[in-house]
Amino acid sequence: MPIVECLKSELDMAAAADRPDADPDRMTAWISDPNREPATQFFTKGLERQIAYAIEDLLRK
């Protein structure tokens, strides 16, 4: 399974479990923003931030 699909799956499962650190809409808004802030500034901690780090890493490649 590609990394992005795996990360999305993790986020979806966390959101389904009603975890406060997992908001798919917030992640979608962040990744869609052409002027997005770095993950370290936009997300404070938790699953969202870890996924954002992975996305930034993929975008650098």
MMTF fields as JSON, N, C-alpha, C and O atoms, coordinates in Angstrom:
{
  "mmtfVersion": "1.0.0",
  "mmtfProducer": "UNKNOWN",
  "numBonds": 243,
  "numAtoms": 244,
  "numGroups": 61,
  "numChains": 1,
  "numModels": 1,
  "chainsPerModel": [1],
  "groupsPerChain": [61],
  "chainIdList": ["A"],
  "bondAtomList": [4, 2, 8, 6, 12, 10, 16, 14, 20, 18, 24, 22, 28, 26, 32, 30, 36, 34, 40, 38, 44, 42, 48, 46, 52, 50, 56, 54, 60, 58, 64, 62, 68, 66, 72, 70, 76, 74, 80, 78, 84, 82, 88, 86, 92, 90, 96, 94, 100, 98, 104, 102, 108, 106, 112, 110, 116, 114, 120, 118, 124, 122, 128, 126, 132, 130, 136, 134, 140, 138, 144, 142, 148, 146, 152, 150, 156, 154, 160, 158, 164, 162, 168, 166, 172, 170, 176, 174, 180, 178, 184, 182, 188, 186, 192, 190, 196, 194, 200, 198, 204, 202, 208, 206, 212, 210, 216, 214, 220, 218, 224, 222, 228, 226, 232, 230, 236, 234, 240, 238],
  "bondOrderList": [1, 1, 1, 1, 1, 1, 1, 1, 1, 1, 1, 1, 1, 1, 1, 1, 1, 1, 1, 1, 1, 1, 1, 1, 1, 1, 1, 1, 1, 1, 1, 1, 1, 1, 1, 1, 1, 1, 1, 1, 1, 1, 1, 1, 1, 1, 1, 1, 1, 1, 1, 1, 1, 1, 1, 1, 1, 1, 1, 1],
  "groupList": [{"groupName": "MET", "atomNameList": ["N", "CA", "C", "O"], "elementList": ["N", "C", "C", "O"], "formalChargeList": [0, 0, 0, 0], "bondAtomList": [1, 0, 2, 1, 3, 2], "bondOrderList": [1, 1, 2], "singleLetterCode": "M", "chemCompType": "L-PEPTIDE LINKING"}, {"groupName": "PRO", "atomNameList": ["N", "CA", "C", "O"], "elementList": ["N", "C", "C", "O"], "formalChargeList": [0, 0, 0, 0], "bondAtomList": [1, 0, 2, 1, 3, 2], "bondOrderList": [1, 1, 2], "singleLetterCode": "P", "chemCompType": "L-PEPTIDE LINKING"}, {"groupName": "ILE", "atomNameList": ["N", "CA", "C", "O"], "elementList": ["N", "C", "C", "O"], "formalChargeList": [0, 0, 0, 0], "bondAtomList": [1, 0, 2, 1, 3, 2], "bondOrderList": [1, 1, 2], "singleLetterCode": "I", "chemCompType": "L-PEPTIDE LINKING"}, {"groupName": "VAL", "atomNameList": ["N", "CA", "C", "O"], "elementList": ["N", "C", "C", "O"], "formalChargeList": [0, 0, 0, 0], "bondAtomList": [1, 0, 2, 1, 3, 2], "bondOrderList": [1, 1, 2], "singleLetterCode": "V", "chemCompType": "L-PEPTIDE LINKING"}, {"groupName": "GLU", "atomNameList": ["N", "CA", "C", "O"], "elementList": ["N", "C", "C", "O"], "formalChargeList": [0, 0, 0, 0], "bondAtomList": [1, 0, 2, 1, 3, 2], "bondOrderList": [1, 1, 2], "singleLetterCode": "E", "chemCompType": "L-PEPTIDE LINKING"}, {"groupName": "CYS", "atomNameList": ["N", "CA", "C", "O"], "elementList": ["N", "C", "C", "O"], "formalChargeList": [0, 0, 0, 0], "bondAtomList": [1, 0, 2, 1, 3, 2], "bondOrderList": [1, 1, 2], "singleLetterCode": "C", "chemCompType": "L-PEPTIDE LINKING"}, {"groupName": "LEU", "atomNameList": ["N", "CA", "C", "O"], "elementList": ["N", "C", "C", "O"], "formalChargeList": [0, 0, 0, 0], "bondAtomList": [1, 0, 2, 1, 3, 2], "bondOrderList": [1, 1, 2], "singleLetterCode": "L", "chemCompType": "L-PEPTIDE LINKING"}, {"groupName": "LYS", "atomNameList": ["N", "CA", "C", "O"], "elementList": ["N", "C", "C", "O"], "formalChargeList": [0, 0, 0, 0], "bondAtomList": [1, 0, 2, 1, 3, 2], "bondOrderList": [1, 1, 2], "singleLetterCode": "K", "chemCompType": "L-PEPTIDE LINKING"}, {"groupName": "SER", "atomNameList": ["N", "CA", "C", "O"], "elementList": ["N", "C", "C", "O"], "formalChargeList": [0, 0, 0, 0], "bondAtomList": [1, 0, 2, 1, 3, 2], "bondOrderList": [1, 1, 2], "singleLetterCode": "S", "chemCompType": "L-PEPTIDE LINKING"}, {"groupName": "ASP", "atomNameList": ["N", "CA", "C", "O"], "elementList": ["N", "C", "C", "O"], "formalChargeList": [0, 0, 0, 0], "bondAtomList": [1, 0, 2, 1, 3, 2], "bondOrderList": [1, 1, 2], "singleLetterCode": "D", "chemCompType": "L-PEPTIDE LINKING"}, {"groupName": "ALA", "atomNameList": ["N", "CA", "C", "O"], "elementList": ["N", "C", "C", "O"], "formalChargeList": [0, 0, 0, 0], "bondAtomList": [1, 0, 2, 1, 3, 2], "bondOrderList": [1, 1, 2], "singleLetterCode": "A", "chemCompType": "L-PEPTIDE LINKING"}, {"groupName": "ARG", "atomNameList": ["N", "CA", "C", "O"], "elementList": ["N", "C", "C", "O"], "formalChargeList": [0, 0, 0, 0], "bondAtomList": [1, 0, 2, 1, 3, 2], "bondOrderList": [1, 1, 2], "singleLetterCode": "R", "chemCompType": "L-PEPTIDE LINKING"}, {"groupName": "THR", "atomNameList": ["N", "CA", "C", "O"], "elementList": ["N", "C", "C", "O"], "formalChargeList": [0, 0, 0, 0], "bondAtomList": [1, 0, 2, 1, 3, 2], "bondOrderList": [1, 1, 2], "singleLetterCode": "T", "chemCompType": "L-PEPTIDE LINKING"}, {"groupName": "TRP", "atomNameList": ["N", "CA", "C", "O"], "elementList": ["N", "C", "C", "O"], "formalChargeList": [0, 0, 0, 0], "bondAtomList": [1, 0, 2, 1, 3, 2], "bondOrderList": [1, 1, 2], "singleLetterCode": "W", "chemCompType": "L-PEPTIDE LINKING"}, {"groupName": "ASN", "atomNameList": ["N", "CA", "C", "O"], "elementList": ["N", "C", "C", "O"], "formalChargeList": [0, 0, 0, 0], "bondAtomList": [1, 0, 2, 1, 3, 2], "bondOrderList": [1, 1, 2], "singleLetterCode": "N", "chemCompType": "L-PEPTIDE LINKING"}, {"groupName": "GLN", "atomNameList": ["N", "CA", "C", "O"], "elementList": ["N", "C", "C", "O"], "formalChargeList": [0, 0, 0, 0], "bondAtomList": [1, 0, 2, 1, 3, 2], "bondOrderList": [1, 1, 2], "singleLetterCode": "Q", "chemCompType": "L-PEPTIDE LINKING"}, {"groupName": "PHE", "atomNameList": ["N", "CA", "C", "O"], "elementList": ["N", "C", "C", "O"], "formalChargeList": [0, 0, 0, 0], "bondAtomList": [1, 0, 2, 1, 3, 2], "bondOrderList": [1, 1, 2], "singleLetterCode": "F", "chemCompType": "L-PEPTIDE LINKING"}, {"groupName": "GLY", "atomNameList": ["N", "CA", "C", "O"], "elementList": ["N", "C", "C", "O"], "formalChargeList": [0, 0, 0, 0], "bondAtomList": [1, 0, 2, 1, 3, 2], "bondOrderList": [1, 1, 2], "singleLetterCode": "G", "chemCompType": "PEPTIDE LINKING"}, {"groupName": "TYR", "atomNameList": ["N", "CA", "C", "O"], "elementList": ["N", "C", "C", "O"], "formalChargeList": [0, 0, 0, 0], "bondAtomList": [1, 0, 2, 1, 3, 2], "bondOrderList": [1, 1, 2], "singleLetterCode": "Y", "chemCompType": "L-PEPTIDE LINKING"}],
  "groupTypeList": [0, 1, 2, 3, 4, 5, 6, 7, 8, 4, 6, 9, 0, 10, 10, 10, 10, 9, 11, 1, 9, 10, 9, 1, 9, 11, 0, 12, 10, 13, 2, 8, 9, 1, 14, 11, 4, 1, 10, 12, 15, 16, 16, 12, 7, 17, 6, 4, 11, 15, 2, 10, 18, 10, 2, 4, 9, 6, 6, 11, 7],
  "groupIdList": [1, 2, 3, 4, 5, 6, 7, 8, 9, 10, 11, 12, 13, 14, 15, 16, 17, 18, 19, 20, 21, 22, 23, 24, 25, 26, 27, 28, 29, 30, 31, 32, 33, 34, 35, 36, 37, 38, 39, 40, 41, 42, 43, 44, 45, 46, 47, 48, 49, 50, 51, 52, 53, 54, 55, 56, 57, 58, 59, 60, 61],
  "secStructList": [7, 7, 2, 2, 2, 2, 2, 2, 2, 2, 2, 2, 2, 2, 2, 2, 6, 6, 7, 6, 6, 7, 7, 2, 2, 2, 2, 2, 2, 2, 2, 2, 7, 6, 6, 7, 7, 7, 2, 2, 2, 2, 7, 7, 1, 2, 2, 2, 2, 2, 2, 2, 2, 2, 2, 2, 2, 2, 2, 2, 7],
  "xCoordList": [0.844, 0.0, 0.895, 1.784, 0.679, 1.487, 1.376, 0.366, 2.425, 2.49, 1.328, 0.804, 0.92, -0.165, -1.464, -2.216, -1.731, -2.948, -2.895, -3.902, -1.741, -1.575, -1.821, -2.523, -1.245, -1.439, -2.897, -3.425, -3.549, -4.963, -5.786, -6.717, -5.454, -6.156, -6.001, -6.968, -4.779, -4.535, -5.359, -5.951, -5.399, -6.158, -7.648, -8.336, -8.148, -9.57, -9.936, -10.988, -9.075, -9.355, -9.338, -10.169, -8.398, -8.327, -9.55, -10.098, -9.981, -11.164, -12.409, -13.28, -12.486, -13.625, -13.646, -14.709, -12.473, -12.383, -12.599, -12.465, -12.933, -13.233, -12.034, -12.169, -10.862, -9.653, -9.571, -9.736, -9.318, -9.276, -8.095, -8.112, -7.078, -5.908, -5.984, -4.964, -7.17, -7.333, -8.551, -9.688, -8.306, -9.396, -9.113, -8.326, -9.748, -9.486, -9.749, -9.039, -10.758, -11.06, -9.923, -9.557, -9.377, -8.263, -7.029, -6.331, -6.768, -5.637, -5.833, -4.897, -7.029, -7.324, -7.148, -6.579, -7.644, -7.502, -6.028, -5.609, -5.246, -3.821, -3.095, -2.35, -3.298, -2.563, -3.019, -2.249, -4.252, -4.784, -4.35, -4.452, -3.873, -3.481, -2.125, -1.121, -2.078, -0.801, 0.214, 1.416, -0.263, 0.607, 0.64, 0.764, 0.528, 0.434, 1.658, 2.785, 1.393, 2.457, 3.145, 2.563, 4.386, 5.041, 4.266, 3.593, 4.362, 3.649, 3.974, 3.109, 5.215, 5.625, 4.889, 4.756, 4.408, 3.689, 2.176, 1.465, 1.686, 0.236, -0.355, -1.449, 0.366, -0.121, 0.718, 1.944, 0.06, 0.793, 1.382, 2.49, 0.668, 1.173, 0.245, -0.744, 0.565, -0.334, -0.263, 0.663, -1.278, -1.333, -1.315, -0.614, -2.073, -2.092, -0.682, -0.279, 0.048, 1.394, 2.317, 3.125, 2.206, 3.043, 2.72, 3.62, 1.453, 1.053, 1.551, 2.037, 1.429, 1.904, 3.406, 3.877, 4.161, 5.605, 5.856, 6.714, 5.118, 5.302, 4.945, 5.614, 3.898, 3.495, 4.577, 4.951, 5.074, 6.156, 7.37, 8.002, 7.696, 8.829, 8.605, 9.516, 7.41, 7.1, 7.152, 7.603, 6.7, 6.689, 8.104, 8.331, 9.036, 10.432, 11.139, 12.164, 10.61, 11.268, 10.918, 11.381],
  "yCoordList": [-1.176, 0.0, 1.247, 1.359, 2.181, 3.395, 4.178, 4.105, 4.915, 5.625, 6.591, 6.688, 7.299, 8.276, 7.565, 8.026, 6.45, 5.696, 5.148, 5.146, 4.695, 4.175, 5.278, 5.064, 6.446, 7.56, 8.003, 8.301, 8.046, 8.414, 7.39, 7.752, 6.131, 5.081, 5.272, 5.136, 5.588, 5.832, 7.016, 6.956, 8.083, 9.271, 8.964, 9.385, 8.235, 7.87, 7.009, 7.207, 6.059, 5.208, 6.019, 5.807, 6.941, 7.779, 8.677, 8.861, 9.235, 10.089, 9.269, 9.742, 8.056, 7.19, 6.826, 6.595, 6.778, 6.477, 7.734, 7.702, 8.84, 10.112, 10.644, 11.169, 10.494, 11.053, 12.533, 12.906, 13.374, 14.811, 15.258, 16.365, 14.423, 14.82, 14.343, 14.284, 14.007, 13.517, 14.157, 13.799, 15.099, 15.795, 15.789, 16.601, 14.88, 14.777, 16.079, 16.389, 16.847, 18.11, 19.113, 19.825, 19.167, 20.078, 19.678, 20.535, 18.375, 17.898, 18.228, 18.667, 18.023, 18.302, 19.781, 20.148, 20.633, 22.082, 22.476, 23.296, 21.897, 22.224, 21.817, 22.617, 20.592, 20.107, 20.808, 20.902, 21.297, 21.958, 23.419, 24.013, 23.993, 25.401, 25.578, 25.052, 26.308, 26.481, 27.284, 27.215, 28.032, 28.824, 28.24, 28.975, 26.907, 26.261, 26.517, 26.633, 26.597, 26.745, 25.388, 24.349, 25.406, 24.14, 23.381, 23.989, 22.08, 21.242, 21.635, 21.585, 22.025, 22.376, 23.598, 23.764, 24.456, 25.647, 25.463, 26.07, 24.638, 24.491, 23.483, 23.691, 22.392, 21.337, 21.315, 21.41, 21.192, 21.252, 19.911, 19.868, 18.818, 17.499, 16.431, 16.735, 15.214, 14.111, 13.593, 13.881, 12.819, 12.113, 13.062, 12.807, 14.147, 15.095, 15.595, 15.644, 15.958, 16.486, 15.423, 15.729, 14.197, 13.131, 12.871, 12.641, 12.908, 12.726, 13.901, 13.714, 15.104, 16.294, 16.21, 16.571, 15.74, 15.547, 14.598, 14.856, 13.516, 12.527, 13.132, 12.87, 13.93, 14.57, 15.549, 15.568, 16.352, 17.285, 16.537, 16.973, 15.428, 14.62, 14.112, 14.156, 13.632, 13.139, 14.254, 14.036, 15.447, 16.559, 17.066, 17.658, 16.832, 17.241, 16.316, 16.688, 15.133, 14.136, 14.353, 13.61],
  "zCoordList": [0.0, 0.0, 0.0, 0.845, -0.927, -0.953, 0.366, 1.067, 0.678, 1.96, 2.165, 3.274, 1.132, 1.28, 1.627, 2.487, 0.965, 1.268, 2.696, 3.403, 3.104, 4.456, 5.485, 6.474, 5.252, 6.18, 6.225, 7.296, 5.062, 5.032, 5.795, 6.516, 5.646, 6.37, 7.88, 8.629, 8.322, 9.753, 10.243, 11.32, 9.466, 9.848, 9.902, 10.832, 8.914, 8.902, 10.112, 10.72, 10.461, 11.625, 12.915, 13.798, 13.021, 14.218, 14.317, 15.404, 13.2, 13.204, 13.563, 14.294, 13.053, 13.367, 14.853, 15.43, 15.459, 16.891, 17.726, 18.95, 17.067, 17.726, 18.505, 19.611, 17.898, 18.511, 18.162, 17.0, 19.151, 18.884, 18.028, 17.491, 17.895, 17.107, 15.663, 14.977, 15.199, 13.838, 13.188, 13.493, 12.297, 11.611, 10.114, 9.626, 9.384, 7.938, 7.186, 6.228, 7.604, 6.915, 7.104, 6.169, 8.296, 8.576, 7.761, 7.22, 7.678, 6.887, 5.412, 4.742, 4.911, 3.51, 3.201, 2.173, 4.105, 3.912, 3.901, 3.084, 4.799, 4.875, 3.603, 3.035, 3.148, 1.983, 0.704, -0.252, 0.672, -0.52, -0.634, -1.707, 0.449, 0.463, -0.229, 0.252, -1.349, -2.04, -1.21, -1.466, -0.235, 0.639, 2.048, 3.028, 2.146, 3.45, 4.321, 3.84, 5.604, 6.588, 6.754, 6.442, 7.247, 7.551, 8.629, 9.461, 8.609, 9.577, 11.01, 11.885, 11.248, 12.614, 13.141, 14.354, 12.244, 12.667, 12.644, 13.445, 11.741, 11.586, 12.559, 13.084, 12.802, 13.686, 14.959, 14.904, 16.09, 17.355, 17.765, 18.3, 17.527, 17.916, 17.36, 16.693, 17.634, 17.329, 15.914, 15.156, 15.59, 14.316, 13.125, 12.146, 13.195, 12.08, 11.766, 10.604, 12.786, 12.571, 11.973, 11.095, 12.434, 11.898, 10.428, 9.62, 10.094, 8.693, 7.857, 6.741, 8.396, 7.675, 7.432, 6.353, 8.417, 8.219, 7.054, 6.21, 7.011, 5.944, 4.578, 3.578, 4.556, 3.293, 2.843, 1.67, 3.766, 3.402, 2.876, 1.913, 3.492, 3.053, 1.64, 0.814, 1.356, 0.006, -1.017, -2.142, -0.651, -1.585, -1.906, -2.961, -1.001, -1.237, -2.218, -2.789, -2.417, -3.285, -4.732, -5.597]
}
